[in-house]
Amino acid sequence: MLNVDILLLLTLRAVLGNGTVTLSGEVELTAGDTVGLFYEADGLIIALDLGGAAGEGIYWSIHQIA
């Protein structure tokens, strides 16, 4: 989603054709914890294909810091 201001009079929310979201940080996890990705529509009424139209999937990269 992209918020677009038009002449400071009108704000529109536009859906991007594709994009990448990168989250980073350090989190302390213990055995059995689950990490999940959730999307909150917040009024959006069109369907989204998370993970790519060609079934590319969502890639996770998690590193253990000793």
C-alpha positions in Angstrom: 0.0 0.0 0.0 1.2 3.5 -0.8 -0.5 6.6 0.6 -0.5 9.3 -2.1 -1.2 13.0 -1.4 -2.7 15.0 -4.3 -2.1 18.7 -4.0 -2.4 18.4 -0.2 -6.1 18.2 -0.6 -6.8 14.5 -1.1 -5.1 11.4 0.2 -5.5 8.2 -1.8 -4.3 4.7 -0.9 -2.8 2.9 -4.0 -2.0 -0.8 -4.2 1.4 -1.5 -5.6 1.8 -4.1 -8.4 4.6 -5.8 -6.4 7.0 -5.0 -3.7 9.3 -6.3 -1.0 9.0 -5.9 2.8 12.1 -6.4 4.8 11.8 -6.8 8.6 14.9 -7.0 10.7 15.6 -7.2 14.4 16.7 -9.5 17.2 14.1 -11.6 19.0 14.7 -14.1 21.7 13.0 -17.4 20.9 12.9 -20.6 22.7 12.3 -24.2 21.5 8.7 -24.6 20.2 8.1 -20.9 19.4 6.3 -20.1 16.2 7.0 -17.3 13.8 4.2 -16.2 11.5 3.3 -13.7 8.8 -0.1 -12.1 9.0 -1.9 -9.5 6.9 -4.5 -7.1 8.2 -6.8 -5.9 5.3 -7.9 -2.7 7.1 -10.8 -2.2 4.7 -9.1 -3.3 1.5 -11.6 -5.3 -0.5 -9.4 -6.7 -3.3 -7.7 -10.1 -3.1 -3.9 -10.1 -2.6 -1.6 -12.9 -3.6 1.1 -12.9 -1.0 4.1 -14.8 -2.2 4.0 -14.0 -5.9 1.7 -14.7 -8.7 3.9 -17.6 -10.0 3.9 -19.4 -6.7 7.3 -18.0 -5.8 6.5 -18.2 -2.1 7.6 -16.2 0.8 11.2 -16.5 1.8 12.3 -16.5 5.5 15.8 -16.1 6.7 16.4 -16.7 10.3 19.9 -16.8 11.8 20.9 -18.1 15.2 23.2 -15.8 17.2 25.3 -17.8 19.6 
